[in-house]
Amino acid sequence: MLLFLDTETTGLPKYSATTDTEKWPRVVQLAWSLYDIDGNRQSRNSFIIYPTDFTIPMASVKKHGITTERAKAEGTSLHKVLPQFNADVEKSTMVIAHNTEFDLPIVHTEFVRCRLKTNLLEKENFCTMKPREIVSWCKIPKASGYGYKWPTLSELYLQLFEEEFTGCHDAGADVEACARCYFELRKRGII
């Protein structure tokens, strides 16, 4: 089984050990889907997280639209969400995200904060953003004009399907877009 993952957060990390929880942003929305190897979705989950001991900065709200008030009204406790997520991690053979270096440690840090165990970081993982094969195929020039940049999920989706996807920066929509991109990249032999 392949587990596709995306998060929306309170900001960007300072990239430290995941046990140094003060240097990592909080998860505001966690979404994941399980697919079989042939691309058939087996399950889909998306949760806004109840902000127990944090507020969501306006700069982050402008990206994903989830305010502290909305999260308090619609959110689910991480203590309920993470065990369900971890059960699907256990079922998976690989974890896939668009920028695994961002999403995986952020989710792992929430496990540390909640004092829950997971082998998320030990799972084989694949990033749909940074591999050279994907960057070379997309051929999106860097602002400097030298070389190619990592594609955003929206840019990768547009390159593959010649259409934009709706719901960008909603973790649930991003997970489904990431999965569709992954299977199309495989189908075309790019990865």
mmCIF file of the C-alpha atoms, coordinates in Angstrom:
data_MODEL
# 
_entry.id   MODEL 
# 
loop_
_atom_site.group_PDB 
_atom_site.id 
_atom_site.type_symbol 
_atom_site.label_atom_id 
_atom_site.label_alt_id 
_atom_site.label_comp_id 
_atom_site.label_asym_id 
_atom_site.label_entity_id 
_atom_site.label_seq_id 
_atom_site.pdbx_PDB_ins_code 
_atom_site.Cartn_x 
_atom_site.Cartn_y 
_atom_site.Cartn_z 
_atom_site.occupancy 
_atom_site.B_iso_or_equiv 
_atom_site.pdbx_formal_charge 
_atom_site.auth_seq_id 
_atom_site.auth_comp_id 
_atom_site.auth_asym_id 
_atom_site.auth_atom_id 
_atom_site.pdbx_PDB_model_num 
ATOM 1   C CA . MET A 1 1   ? 0.000   0.000  0.000   1.00 0.00 ? 1   MET A CA 1 
ATOM 2   C CA . LEU A 1 2   ? 1.109   3.542  -0.762  1.00 0.00 ? 2   LEU A CA 1 
ATOM 3   C CA . LEU A 1 3   ? 0.301   6.302  1.722   1.00 0.00 ? 3   LEU A CA 1 
ATOM 4   C CA . PHE A 1 4   ? 0.020   9.823  0.284   1.00 0.00 ? 4   PHE A CA 1 
ATOM 5   C CA . LEU A 1 5   ? 0.328   12.612 2.836   1.00 0.00 ? 5   LEU A CA 1 
ATOM 6   C CA . ASP A 1 6   ? -0.049  16.388 3.028   1.00 0.00 ? 6   ASP A CA 1 
ATOM 7   C CA . THR A 1 7   ? -0.180  18.981 5.789   1.00 0.00 ? 7   THR A CA 1 
ATOM 8   C CA . GLU A 1 8   ? -1.135  22.588 6.243   1.00 0.00 ? 8   GLU A CA 1 
ATOM 9   C CA . THR A 1 9   ? 0.795   24.239 9.065   1.00 0.00 ? 9   THR A CA 1 
ATOM 10  C CA . THR A 1 10  ? 1.320   27.353 11.169  1.00 0.00 ? 10  THR A CA 1 
ATOM 11  C CA . GLY A 1 11  ? 4.459   28.240 9.209   1.00 0.00 ? 11  GLY A CA 1 
ATOM 12  C CA . LEU A 1 12  ? 7.875   27.025 8.151   1.00 0.00 ? 12  LEU A CA 1 
ATOM 13  C CA . PRO A 1 13  ? 10.277  24.968 10.284  1.00 0.00 ? 13  PRO A CA 1 
ATOM 14  C CA . LYS A 1 14  ? 13.670  26.031 11.540  1.00 0.00 ? 14  LYS A CA 1 
ATOM 15  C CA . TYR A 1 15  ? 14.909  22.513 10.591  1.00 0.00 ? 15  TYR A CA 1 
ATOM 16  C CA . SER A 1 16  ? 16.163  21.028 13.795  1.00 0.00 ? 16  SER A CA 1 
ATOM 17  C CA . ALA A 1 17  ? 15.802  17.589 15.366  1.00 0.00 ? 17  ALA A CA 1 
ATOM 18  C CA . THR A 1 18  ? 12.119  16.637 15.516  1.00 0.00 ? 18  THR A CA 1 
ATOM 19  C CA . THR A 1 19  ? 12.541  16.188 19.261  1.00 0.00 ? 19  THR A CA 1 
ATOM 20  C CA . ASP A 1 20  ? 13.246  19.945 19.488  1.00 0.00 ? 20  ASP A CA 1 
ATOM 21  C CA . THR A 1 21  ? 9.538   20.642 19.122  1.00 0.00 ? 21  THR A CA 1 
ATOM 22  C CA . GLU A 1 22  ? 9.746   24.411 19.661  1.00 0.00 ? 22  GLU A CA 1 
ATOM 23  C CA . LYS A 1 23  ? 11.525  24.805 16.315  1.00 0.00 ? 23  LYS A CA 1 
ATOM 24  C CA . TRP A 1 24  ? 8.797   23.114 14.298  1.00 0.00 ? 24  TRP A CA 1 
ATOM 25  C CA . PRO A 1 25  ? 5.438   24.553 13.197  1.00 0.00 ? 25  PRO A CA 1 
ATOM 26  C CA . ARG A 1 26  ? 2.149   23.015 14.226  1.00 0.00 ? 26  ARG A CA 1 
ATOM 27  C CA . VAL A 1 27  ? -0.044  20.916 11.957  1.00 0.00 ? 27  VAL A CA 1 
ATOM 28  C CA . VAL A 1 28  ? -3.293  22.738 11.179  1.00 0.00 ? 28  VAL A CA 1 
ATOM 29  C CA . GLN A 1 29  ? -4.643  20.141 8.721   1.00 0.00 ? 29  GLN A CA 1 
ATOM 30  C CA . LEU A 1 30  ? -3.508  16.562 8.157   1.00 0.00 ? 30  LEU A CA 1 
ATOM 31  C CA . ALA A 1 31  ? -4.707  14.557 5.174   1.00 0.00 ? 31  ALA A CA 1 
ATOM 32  C CA . TRP A 1 32  ? -3.711  11.170 3.822   1.00 0.00 ? 32  TRP A CA 1 
ATOM 33  C CA . SER A 1 33  ? -4.950  8.512  1.444   1.00 0.00 ? 33  SER A CA 1 
ATOM 34  C CA . LEU A 1 34  ? -4.025  4.873  0.982   1.00 0.00 ? 34  LEU A CA 1 
ATOM 35  C CA . TYR A 1 35  ? -3.703  3.533  -2.566  1.00 0.00 ? 35  TYR A CA 1 
ATOM 36  C CA . ASP A 1 36  ? -2.863  0.105  -3.852  1.00 0.00 ? 36  ASP A CA 1 
ATOM 37  C CA . ILE A 1 37  ? 0.089   -0.244 -6.219  1.00 0.00 ? 37  ILE A CA 1 
ATOM 38  C CA . ASP A 1 38  ? -2.247  -0.011 -9.245  1.00 0.00 ? 38  ASP A CA 1 
ATOM 39  C CA . GLY A 1 39  ? -3.552  3.417  -8.228  1.00 0.00 ? 39  GLY A CA 1 
ATOM 40  C CA . ASN A 1 40  ? -6.863  2.415  -6.683  1.00 0.00 ? 40  ASN A CA 1 
ATOM 41  C CA . ARG A 1 41  ? -7.708  4.513  -3.640  1.00 0.00 ? 41  ARG A CA 1 
ATOM 42  C CA . GLN A 1 42  ? -8.508  2.373  -0.593  1.00 0.00 ? 42  GLN A CA 1 
ATOM 43  C CA . SER A 1 43  ? -9.183  5.114  1.965   1.00 0.00 ? 43  SER A CA 1 
ATOM 44  C CA . ARG A 1 44  ? -9.118  8.879  2.329   1.00 0.00 ? 44  ARG A CA 1 
ATOM 45  C CA . ASN A 1 45  ? -8.833  11.032 5.461   1.00 0.00 ? 45  ASN A CA 1 
ATOM 46  C CA . SER A 1 46  ? -8.615  14.759 6.079   1.00 0.00 ? 46  SER A CA 1 
ATOM 47  C CA . PHE A 1 47  ? -8.749  16.461 9.464   1.00 0.00 ? 47  PHE A CA 1 
ATOM 48  C CA . ILE A 1 48  ? -8.509  20.034 10.612  1.00 0.00 ? 48  ILE A CA 1 
ATOM 49  C CA . ILE A 1 49  ? -6.589  19.890 13.882  1.00 0.00 ? 49  ILE A CA 1 
ATOM 50  C CA . TYR A 1 50  ? -7.952  21.425 17.081  1.00 0.00 ? 50  TYR A CA 1 
ATOM 51  C CA . PRO A 1 51  ? -5.401  24.028 18.264  1.00 0.00 ? 51  PRO A CA 1 
ATOM 52  C CA . THR A 1 52  ? -4.971  22.999 21.895  1.00 0.00 ? 52  THR A CA 1 
ATOM 53  C CA . ASP A 1 53  ? -2.027  25.244 22.728  1.00 0.00 ? 53  ASP A CA 1 
ATOM 54  C CA . PHE A 1 54  ? -1.334  27.393 19.666  1.00 0.00 ? 54  PHE A CA 1 
ATOM 55  C CA . THR A 1 55  ? -2.873  30.017 17.416  1.00 0.00 ? 55  THR A CA 1 
ATOM 56  C CA . ILE A 1 56  ? -2.677  30.123 13.647  1.00 0.00 ? 56  ILE A CA 1 
ATOM 57  C CA . PRO A 1 57  ? -0.773  33.170 12.339  1.00 0.00 ? 57  PRO A CA 1 
ATOM 58  C CA . MET A 1 58  ? -2.516  35.359 9.756   1.00 0.00 ? 58  MET A CA 1 
ATOM 59  C CA . ALA A 1 59  ? 0.314   34.750 7.256   1.00 0.00 ? 59  ALA A CA 1 
ATOM 60  C CA . SER A 1 60  ? -0.551  31.033 7.341   1.00 0.00 ? 60  SER A CA 1 
ATOM 61  C CA . VAL A 1 61  ? -4.304  31.706 7.226   1.00 0.00 ? 61  VAL A CA 1 
ATOM 62  C CA . LYS A 1 62  ? -3.728  33.622 3.975   1.00 0.00 ? 62  LYS A CA 1 
ATOM 63  C CA . LYS A 1 63  ? -2.222  30.464 2.424   1.00 0.00 ? 63  LYS A CA 1 
ATOM 64  C CA . HIS A 1 64  ? -4.662  27.774 3.572   1.00 0.00 ? 64  HIS A CA 1 
ATOM 65  C CA . GLY A 1 65  ? -7.681  29.702 4.881   1.00 0.00 ? 65  GLY A CA 1 
ATOM 66  C CA . ILE A 1 66  ? -7.892  27.914 8.243   1.00 0.00 ? 66  ILE A CA 1 
ATOM 67  C CA . THR A 1 67  ? -8.272  30.390 11.099  1.00 0.00 ? 67  THR A CA 1 
ATOM 68  C CA . THR A 1 68  ? -7.809  29.591 14.777  1.00 0.00 ? 68  THR A CA 1 
ATOM 69  C CA . GLU A 1 69  ? -11.562 30.102 15.238  1.00 0.00 ? 69  GLU A CA 1 
ATOM 70  C CA . ARG A 1 70  ? -12.421 27.677 12.432  1.00 0.00 ? 70  ARG A CA 1 
ATOM 71  C CA . ALA A 1 71  ? -9.949  25.108 13.771  1.00 0.00 ? 71  ALA A CA 1 
ATOM 72  C CA . LYS A 1 72  ? -11.525 25.366 17.234  1.00 0.00 ? 72  LYS A CA 1 
ATOM 73  C CA . ALA A 1 73  ? -15.012 24.931 15.752  1.00 0.00 ? 73  ALA A CA 1 
ATOM 74  C CA . GLU A 1 74  ? -14.215 22.121 13.279  1.00 0.00 ? 74  GLU A CA 1 
ATOM 75  C CA . GLY A 1 75  ? -10.982 20.623 14.582  1.00 0.00 ? 75  GLY A CA 1 
ATOM 76  C CA . THR A 1 76  ? -10.227 17.158 15.910  1.00 0.00 ? 76  THR A CA 1 
ATOM 77  C CA . SER A 1 77  ? -7.635  16.471 18.603  1.00 0.00 ? 77  SER A CA 1 
ATOM 78  C CA . LEU A 1 78  ? -4.275  15.168 17.435  1.00 0.00 ? 78  LEU A CA 1 
ATOM 79  C CA . HIS A 1 79  ? -4.616  12.486 20.122  1.00 0.00 ? 79  HIS A CA 1 
ATOM 80  C CA . LYS A 1 80  ? -7.511  11.077 18.039  1.00 0.00 ? 80  LYS A CA 1 
ATOM 81  C CA . VAL A 1 81  ? -6.090  11.731 14.568  1.00 0.00 ? 81  VAL A CA 1 
ATOM 82  C CA . LEU A 1 82  ? -2.508  10.488 14.983  1.00 0.00 ? 82  LEU A CA 1 
ATOM 83  C CA . PRO A 1 83  ? -3.363  6.903  16.055  1.00 0.00 ? 83  PRO A CA 1 
ATOM 84  C CA . GLN A 1 84  ? -5.672  6.580  13.036  1.00 0.00 ? 84  GLN A CA 1 
ATOM 85  C CA . PHE A 1 85  ? -2.956  7.987  10.771  1.00 0.00 ? 85  PHE A CA 1 
ATOM 86  C CA . ASN A 1 86  ? -0.354  5.683  12.312  1.00 0.00 ? 86  ASN A CA 1 
ATOM 87  C CA . ALA A 1 87  ? -2.521  2.616  11.669  1.00 0.00 ? 87  ALA A CA 1 
ATOM 88  C CA . ASP A 1 88  ? -2.389  3.493  7.962   1.00 0.00 ? 88  ASP A CA 1 
ATOM 89  C CA . VAL A 1 89  ? 1.362   4.172  8.140   1.00 0.00 ? 89  VAL A CA 1 
ATOM 90  C CA . GLU A 1 90  ? 1.732   0.611  9.467   1.00 0.00 ? 90  GLU A CA 1 
ATOM 91  C CA . LYS A 1 91  ? -0.261  -0.748 6.488   1.00 0.00 ? 91  LYS A CA 1 
ATOM 92  C CA . SER A 1 92  ? 1.860   1.132  3.953   1.00 0.00 ? 92  SER A CA 1 
ATOM 93  C CA . THR A 1 93  ? 5.056   0.109  2.200   1.00 0.00 ? 93  THR A CA 1 
ATOM 94  C CA . MET A 1 94  ? 5.909   3.659  1.117   1.00 0.00 ? 94  MET A CA 1 
ATOM 95  C CA . VAL A 1 95  ? 4.964   7.216  2.133   1.00 0.00 ? 95  VAL A CA 1 
ATOM 96  C CA . ILE A 1 96  ? 4.672   9.750  -0.687  1.00 0.00 ? 96  ILE A CA 1 
ATOM 97  C CA . ALA A 1 97  ? 4.351   13.532 -0.471  1.00 0.00 ? 97  ALA A CA 1 
ATOM 98  C CA . HIS A 1 98  ? 5.117   16.641 -2.469  1.00 0.00 ? 98  HIS A CA 1 
ATOM 99  C CA . ASN A 1 99  ? 8.145   17.694 -0.408  1.00 0.00 ? 99  ASN A CA 1 
ATOM 100 C CA . THR A 1 100 ? 8.690   14.831 2.031   1.00 0.00 ? 100 THR A CA 1 
ATOM 101 C CA . GLU A 1 101 ? 11.475  16.815 3.724   1.00 0.00 ? 101 GLU A CA 1 
ATOM 102 C CA . PHE A 1 102 ? 8.780   19.229 4.939   1.00 0.00 ? 102 PHE A CA 1 
ATOM 103 C CA . ASP A 1 103 ? 5.758   17.040 5.699   1.00 0.00 ? 103 ASP A CA 1 
ATOM 104 C CA . LEU A 1 104 ? 7.311   13.956 7.291   1.00 0.00 ? 104 LEU A CA 1 
ATOM 105 C CA . PRO A 1 105 ? 9.325   15.683 10.041  1.00 0.00 ? 105 PRO A CA 1 
ATOM 106 C CA . ILE A 1 106 ? 6.451   18.044 10.832  1.00 0.00 ? 106 ILE A CA 1 
ATOM 107 C CA . VAL A 1 107 ? 4.065   15.131 11.377  1.00 0.00 ? 107 VAL A CA 1 
ATOM 108 C CA . HIS A 1 108 ? 6.735   13.229 13.305  1.00 0.00 ? 108 HIS A CA 1 
ATOM 109 C CA . THR A 1 109 ? 7.192   16.239 15.592  1.00 0.00 ? 109 THR A CA 1 
ATOM 110 C CA . GLU A 1 110 ? 3.473   16.122 16.421  1.00 0.00 ? 110 GLU A CA 1 
ATOM 111 C CA . PHE A 1 111 ? 3.902   12.469 17.438  1.00 0.00 ? 111 PHE A CA 1 
ATOM 112 C CA . VAL A 1 112 ? 6.751   13.579 19.729  1.00 0.00 ? 112 VAL A CA 1 
ATOM 113 C CA . ARG A 1 113 ? 4.608   16.360 21.224  1.00 0.00 ? 113 ARG A CA 1 
ATOM 114 C CA . CYS A 1 114 ? 1.786   13.886 21.892  1.00 0.00 ? 114 CYS A CA 1 
ATOM 115 C CA . ARG A 1 115 ? 4.231   11.282 23.251  1.00 0.00 ? 115 ARG A CA 1 
ATOM 116 C CA . LEU A 1 116 ? 3.063   8.734  20.677  1.00 0.00 ? 116 LEU A CA 1 
ATOM 117 C CA . LYS A 1 117 ? 5.264   6.269  18.810  1.00 0.00 ? 117 LYS A CA 1 
ATOM 118 C CA . THR A 1 118 ? 5.455   5.937  15.033  1.00 0.00 ? 118 THR A CA 1 
ATOM 119 C CA . ASN A 1 119 ? 7.843   4.510  12.461  1.00 0.00 ? 119 ASN A CA 1 
ATOM 120 C CA . LEU A 1 120 ? 6.874   7.173  9.913   1.00 0.00 ? 120 LEU A CA 1 
ATOM 121 C CA . LEU A 1 121 ? 10.466  8.328  9.404   1.00 0.00 ? 121 LEU A CA 1 
ATOM 122 C CA . GLU A 1 122 ? 11.700  4.747  8.949   1.00 0.00 ? 122 GLU A CA 1 
ATOM 123 C CA . LYS A 1 123 ? 9.286   4.020  6.089   1.00 0.00 ? 123 LYS A CA 1 
ATOM 124 C CA . GLU A 1 124 ? 10.543  4.165  2.541   1.00 0.00 ? 124 GLU A CA 1 
ATOM 125 C CA . ASN A 1 125 ? 9.414   7.499  1.112   1.00 0.00 ? 125 ASN A CA 1 
ATOM 126 C CA . PHE A 1 126 ? 9.188   9.254  -2.223  1.00 0.00 ? 126 PHE A CA 1 
ATOM 127 C CA . CYS A 1 127 ? 9.016   12.969 -2.980  1.00 0.00 ? 127 CYS A CA 1 
ATOM 128 C CA . THR A 1 128 ? 7.117   14.194 -6.063  1.00 0.00 ? 128 THR A CA 1 
ATOM 129 C CA . MET A 1 129 ? 8.920   17.563 -5.941  1.00 0.00 ? 129 MET A CA 1 
ATOM 130 C CA . LYS A 1 130 ? 12.694  17.142 -5.725  1.00 0.00 ? 130 LYS A CA 1 
ATOM 131 C CA . PRO A 1 131 ? 13.853  14.146 -7.812  1.00 0.00 ? 131 PRO A CA 1 
ATOM 132 C CA . ARG A 1 132 ? 16.119  15.177 -10.683 1.00 0.00 ? 132 ARG A CA 1 
ATOM 133 C CA . GLU A 1 133 ? 13.988  13.199 -13.169 1.00 0.00 ? 133 GLU A CA 1 
ATOM 134 C CA . ILE A 1 134 ? 10.899  15.257 -12.299 1.00 0.00 ? 134 ILE A CA 1 
ATOM 135 C CA . VAL A 1 135 ? 12.735  18.607 -12.232 1.00 0.00 ? 135 VAL A CA 1 
ATOM 136 C CA . SER A 1 136 ? 14.375  17.854 -15.604 1.00 0.00 ? 136 SER A CA 1 
ATOM 137 C CA . TRP A 1 137 ? 11.078  16.790 -17.134 1.00 0.00 ? 137 TRP A CA 1 
ATOM 138 C CA . CYS A 1 138 ? 9.154   19.869 -15.926 1.00 0.00 ? 138 CYS A CA 1 
ATOM 139 C CA . LYS A 1 139 ? 11.894  22.280 -17.101 1.00 0.00 ? 139 LYS A CA 1 
ATOM 140 C CA . ILE A 1 140 ? 10.630  25.256 -15.078 1.00 0.00 ? 140 ILE A CA 1 
ATOM 141 C CA . PRO A 1 141 ? 13.410  27.867 -15.106 1.00 0.00 ? 141 PRO A CA 1 
ATOM 142 C CA . LYS A 1 142 ? 14.729  29.241 -11.825 1.00 0.00 ? 142 LYS A CA 1 
ATOM 143 C CA . ALA A 1 143 ? 14.164  32.971 -11.289 1.00 0.00 ? 143 ALA A CA 1 
ATOM 144 C CA . SER A 1 144 ? 17.929  33.460 -11.684 1.00 0.00 ? 144 SER A CA 1 
ATOM 145 C CA . GLY A 1 145 ? 17.716  31.991 -15.183 1.00 0.00 ? 145 GLY A CA 1 
ATOM 146 C CA . TYR A 1 146 ? 20.232  29.255 -14.318 1.00 0.00 ? 146 TYR A CA 1 
ATOM 147 C CA . GLY A 1 147 ? 18.896  25.725 -14.199 1.00 0.00 ? 147 GLY A CA 1 
ATOM 148 C CA . TYR A 1 148 ? 15.466  24.437 -13.275 1.00 0.00 ? 148 TYR A CA 1 
ATOM 149 C CA . LYS A 1 149 ? 13.520  24.834 -10.054 1.00 0.00 ? 149 LYS A CA 1 
ATOM 150 C CA . TRP A 1 150 ? 11.540  22.302 -8.076  1.00 0.00 ? 150 TRP A CA 1 
ATOM 151 C CA . PRO A 1 151 ? 7.943   22.365 -9.320  1.00 0.00 ? 151 PRO A CA 1 
ATOM 152 C CA . THR A 1 152 ? 5.161   23.290 -6.952  1.00 0.00 ? 152 THR A CA 1 
ATOM 153 C CA . LEU A 1 153 ? 2.381   20.718 -6.834  1.00 0.00 ? 153 LEU A CA 1 
ATOM 154 C CA . SER A 1 154 ? 0.216   23.060 -8.939  1.00 0.00 ? 154 SER A CA 1 
ATOM 155 C CA . GLU A 1 155 ? 2.977   23.401 -11.541 1.00 0.00 ? 155 GLU A CA 1 
ATOM 156 C CA . LEU A 1 156 ? 3.583   19.649 -11.713 1.00 0.00 ? 156 LEU A CA 1 
ATOM 157 C CA . TYR A 1 157 ? -0.136  18.974 -12.045 1.00 0.00 ? 157 TYR A CA 1 
ATOM 158 C CA . LEU A 1 158 ? -0.469  21.572 -14.808 1.00 0.00 ? 158 LEU A CA 1 
ATOM 159 C CA . GLN A 1 159 ? 2.513   20.111 -16.695 1.00 0.00 ? 159 GLN A CA 1 
ATOM 160 C CA . LEU A 1 160 ? 1.136   16.574 -16.489 1.00 0.00 ? 160 LEU A CA 1 
ATOM 161 C CA . PHE A 1 161 ? -2.555  17.185 -17.146 1.00 0.00 ? 161 PHE A CA 1 
ATOM 162 C CA . GLU A 1 162 ? -2.641  20.569 -18.921 1.00 0.00 ? 162 GLU A CA 1 
ATOM 163 C CA . GLU A 1 163 ? -5.228  21.773 -16.413 1.00 0.00 ? 163 GLU A CA 1 
ATOM 164 C CA . GLU A 1 164 ? -5.121  23.363 -12.995 1.00 0.00 ? 164 GLU A CA 1 
ATOM 165 C CA . PHE A 1 165 ? -6.425  21.510 -9.985  1.00 0.00 ? 165 PHE A CA 1 
ATOM 166 C CA . THR A 1 166 ? -8.897  23.088 -7.609  1.00 0.00 ? 166 THR A CA 1 
ATOM 167 C CA . GLY A 1 167 ? -8.394  23.223 -3.876  1.00 0.00 ? 167 GLY A CA 1 
ATOM 168 C CA . CYS A 1 168 ? -4.679  24.033 -3.774  1.00 0.00 ? 168 CYS A CA 1 
ATOM 169 C CA . HIS A 1 169 ? -3.551  24.428 -0.131  1.00 0.00 ? 169 HIS A CA 1 
ATOM 170 C CA . ASP A 1 170 ? -6.343  22.223 1.160   1.00 0.00 ? 170 ASP A CA 1 
ATOM 171 C CA . ALA A 1 171 ? -4.451  19.176 2.414   1.00 0.00 ? 171 ALA A CA 1 
ATOM 172 C CA . GLY A 1 172 ? -7.182  16.784 1.245   1.00 0.00 ? 172 GLY A CA 1 
ATOM 173 C CA . ALA A 1 173 ? -7.171  18.160 -2.311  1.00 0.00 ? 173 ALA A CA 1 
ATOM 174 C CA . ASP A 1 174 ? -3.366  18.294 -2.346  1.00 0.00 ? 174 ASP A CA 1 
ATOM 175 C CA . VAL A 1 175 ? -3.120  14.611 -1.370  1.00 0.00 ? 175 VAL A CA 1 
ATOM 176 C CA . GLU A 1 176 ? -5.353  13.581 -4.250  1.00 0.00 ? 176 GLU A CA 1 
ATOM 177 C CA . ALA A 1 177 ? -3.438  15.804 -6.697  1.00 0.00 ? 177 ALA A CA 1 
ATOM 178 C CA . CYS A 1 178 ? -0.139  14.349 -5.464  1.00 0.00 ? 178 CYS A CA 1 
ATOM 179 C CA . ALA A 1 179 ? -1.426  10.799 -5.942  1.00 0.00 ? 179 ALA A CA 1 
ATOM 180 C CA . ARG A 1 180 ? -2.689  11.547 -9.430  1.00 0.00 ? 180 ARG A CA 1 
ATOM 181 C CA . CYS A 1 181 ? 0.696   13.090 -10.324 1.00 0.00 ? 181 CYS A CA 1 
ATOM 182 C CA . TYR A 1 182 ? 2.637   10.147 -8.878  1.00 0.00 ? 182 TYR A CA 1 
ATOM 183 C CA . PHE A 1 183 ? 0.715   7.538  -10.852 1.00 0.00 ? 183 PHE A CA 1 
ATOM 184 C CA . GLU A 1 184 ? 0.932   9.607  -14.056 1.00 0.00 ? 184 GLU A CA 1 
ATOM 185 C CA . LEU A 1 185 ? 4.695   10.091 -13.596 1.00 0.00 ? 185 LEU A CA 1 
ATOM 186 C CA . ARG A 1 186 ? 5.030   6.319  -13.204 1.00 0.00 ? 186 ARG A CA 1 
ATOM 187 C CA . LYS A 1 187 ? 2.786   5.617  -16.191 1.00 0.00 ? 187 LYS A CA 1 
ATOM 188 C CA . ARG A 1 188 ? 4.897   7.894  -18.402 1.00 0.00 ? 188 ARG A CA 1 
ATOM 189 C CA . GLY A 1 189 ? 8.142   6.323  -17.169 1.00 0.00 ? 189 GLY A CA 1 
ATOM 190 C CA . ILE A 1 190 ? 9.440   9.605  -15.751 1.00 0.00 ? 190 ILE A CA 1 
ATOM 191 C CA . ILE A 1 191 ? 10.017  7.942  -12.383 1.00 0.00 ? 191 ILE A CA 1 
# 
